[in-house]
Amino acid sequence: MIKNDLFLRALNNETVERPPVWMMRQAGRYLPEFRALRDKYDFFTRCETPELAAEITVQPIRIVQPDAAILFSDILVVPRAMGIHVELKDNLGPIIPNPIRTMEQVNQVFVPNIQETLGYVMDAIKLTKEMLNDEVPLIGFAGSPWTIFCYAVEGKGSKSFDTAKGFCFSNPIAAHTLLQKITDTTILYLKEKVKAGCNAIQIFDSWGGMLSPVDYQEFSWKYINQIVEALADETKVIVFGKGCWFALGEMGRSKASALGVDWTCSAKNARYLSGGSITLQGNFDPSRLLSPIPTIKKMVHEMIDEFGKDNYIVNLGHGILPNIPVDHAKAFVEAVKEYNQ
């Protein structure tokens, strides 16, 4: 039995004494302990070495003490397993030297054997569970098919992903074929994560907001929903779409257990758009963690008041920034633990 099960109870729509709290990218660059390992090992070495991934996962549990851990990994381990070469370059982010631009290239992408290609992730989960010792739940995650597709086709990060969008519109058969392969792989991958010990799953649709509402349905949501449907009977699934407020209604009618909300959508609008009953997660602006600590605590309490204590998970509206002081991250978590309605 997990000792602190607030996070899981919130996902179950149960009444809680206070909302649970965790932070996207909480195992990351704002922690000196993380930076010490980053300076010794390159990024994919950290992802692919279970002992390192597990240590990085539990660092914020020791230091910041949120109510859930999220496995240290990366969304791009999935395309790497599918035969797409991915590099990570300092100050540039992910680079795909041979981006996918033709049907011939799409046909070379394969749905892999998960244990053969991503078994190190499952080993990291098992090791992390041992280290957590049932103190808090463990979240596994994957990028949405659309977000993975964006990197695979664009070849790098982008402010608009015009090349990826253009590929969808000029070559829809190839685009849908690639999106389906990513979806099939992601379902297999996440099912293995649940078997290995993850207590919940989050799908990150970082680039969904680049699409119009109509195109979002065709090129992103229908693939996310396949994943939700495939996993809903096995675990709790959180869907986070950055800039995707327009899809909250459709998401709220799905089998997802919770929906992440970014800071551009108010609590009132998120509740209204999602139908009013599904658990919501978010939506503190990560930059606001640079505010003075008393301001952070005041704003967190106001945020909880707006969302409501129940059917709510406190989080940021996107990942924590690398320049956030650790004390400010701690203050964010402490503010939730100090909350009295």
BELCORRA-V9277 format. One record per residue. RES is the residue in one letter. NEAR is the number of other C-alpha atoms within 8 Angstrom. Layout:
BEGIN
res->RES near->NEAR
res->RES near->NEAR
END
This chain:
BEGIN
res->M near->3
res->I near->8
res->K near->7
res->N near->9
res->D near->10
res->L near->10
res->F near->14
res->L near->8
res->R near->11
res->A near->17
res->L near->12
res->N near->7
res->N near->10
res->E near->9
res->T near->8
res->V near->10
res->E near->5
res->R near->10
res->P near->16
res->P near->13
res->V near->13
res->W near->13
res->M near->10
res->M near->10
res->R near->7
res->Q near->10
res->A near->13
res->G near->10
res->R near->10
res->Y near->13
res->L near->10
res->P near->7
res->E near->7
res->F near->13
res->R near->11
res->A near->8
res->L near->8
res->R near->10
res->D near->7
res->K near->6
res->Y near->8
res->D near->8
res->F near->8
res->F near->6
res->T near->8
res->R near->12
res->C near->13
res->E near->9
res->T near->10
res->P near->14
res->E near->8
res->L near->9
res->A near->15
res->A near->15
res->E near->9
res->I near->12
res->T near->14
res->V near->13
res->Q near->11
res->P near->14
res->I near->11
res->R near->7
res->I near->7
res->V near->10
res->Q near->9
res->P near->12
res->D near->13
res->A near->12
res->A near->14
res->I near->12
res->L near->13
res->F near->10
res->S near->8
res->D near->7
res->I near->9
res->L near->9
res->V near->9
res->V near->11
res->P near->13
res->R near->10
res->A near->11
res->M near->11
res->G near->9
res->I near->10
res->H near->9
res->V near->11
res->E near->8
res->L near->9
res->K near->8
res->D near->5
res->N near->4
res->L near->7
res->G near->9
res->P near->11
res->I near->13
res->I near->13
res->P near->8
res->N near->6
res->P near->9
res->I near->10
res->R near->8
res->T near->7
res->M near->7
res->E near->6
res->Q near->9
res->V near->12
res->N near->7
res->Q near->7
res->V near->11
res->F near->8
res->V near->9
res->P near->9
res->N near->6
res->I near->12
res->Q near->7
res->E near->7
res->T near->9
res->L near->11
res->G near->9
res->Y near->10
res->V near->12
res->M near->12
res->D near->10
res->A near->13
res->I near->15
res->K near->10
res->L near->11
res->T near->13
res->K near->11
res->E near->8
res->M near->8
res->L near->9
res->N near->6
res->D near->10
res->E near->8
res->V near->12
res->P near->16
res->L near->13
res->I near->13
res->G near->14
res->F near->12
res->A near->13
res->G near->12
res->S near->14
res->P near->15
res->W near->13
res->T near->13
res->I near->13
res->F near->12
res->C near->13
res->Y near->14
res->A near->13
res->V near->12
res->E near->14
res->G near->13
res->K near->10
res->G near->10
res->S near->6
res->K near->4
res->S near->5
res->F near->11
res->D near->7
res->T near->8
res->A near->12
res->K near->10
res->G near->8
res->F near->12
res->C near->12
res->F near->7
res->S near->6
res->N near->8
res->P near->9
res->I near->6
res->A near->11
res->A near->10
res->H near->10
res->T near->9
res->L near->11
res->L near->13
res->Q near->10
res->K near->11
res->I near->14
res->T near->14
res->D near->9
res->T near->13
res->T near->12
res->I near->11
res->L near->9
res->Y near->10
res->L near->13
res->K near->9
res->E near->10
res->K near->13
res->V near->14
res->K near->7
res->A near->10
res->G near->10
res->C near->13
res->N near->11
res->A near->13
res->I near->15
res->Q near->12
res->I near->13
res->F near->12
res->D near->14
res->S near->11
res->W near->12
res->G near->14
res->G near->10
res->M near->8
res->L near->10
res->S near->7
res->P near->8
res->V near->7
res->D near->9
res->Y near->11
res->Q near->9
res->E near->8
res->F near->12
res->S near->13
res->W near->9
res->K near->9
res->Y near->14
res->I near->12
res->N near->9
res->Q near->9
res->I near->11
res->V near->12
res->E near->9
res->A near->8
res->L near->13
res->A near->11
res->D near->6
res->E near->6
res->T near->10
res->K near->12
res->V near->14
res->I near->13
res->V near->13
res->F near->12
res->G near->15
res->K near->13
res->G near->10
res->C near->9
res->W near->11
res->F near->7
res->A near->8
res->L near->12
res->G near->10
res->E near->8
res->M near->11
res->G near->12
res->R near->8
res->S near->8
res->K near->8
res->A near->13
res->S near->11
res->A near->12
res->L near->15
res->G near->13
res->V near->15
res->D near->15
res->W near->11
res->T near->5
res->C near->9
res->S near->7
res->A near->9
res->K near->8
res->N near->8
res->A near->13
res->R near->12
res->Y near->8
res->L near->11
res->S near->14
res->G near->10
res->G near->7
res->S near->7
res->I near->12
res->T near->14
res->L near->13
res->Q near->12
res->G near->13
res->N near->13
res->F near->12
res->D near->11
res->P near->11
res->S near->7
res->R near->8
res->L near->12
res->L near->8
res->S near->8
res->P near->8
res->I near->8
res->P near->6
res->T near->8
res->I near->15
res->K near->12
res->K near->9
res->M near->8
res->V near->12
res->H near->11
res->E near->8
res->M near->10
res->I near->11
res->D near->9
res->E near->8
res->F near->10
res->G near->8
res->K near->12
res->D near->12
res->N near->15
res->Y near->13
res->I near->14
res->V near->13
res->N near->12
res->L near->15
res->G near->13
res->H near->10
res->G near->10
res->I near->12
res->L near->9
res->P near->7
res->N near->6
res->I near->11
res->P near->8
res->V near->9
res->D near->6
res->H near->13
res->A near->11
res->K near->11
res->A near->11
res->F near->12
res->V near->13
res->E near->9
res->A near->13
res->V near->14
res->K near->7
res->E near->6
res->Y near->8
res->N near->4
res->Q near->4
END
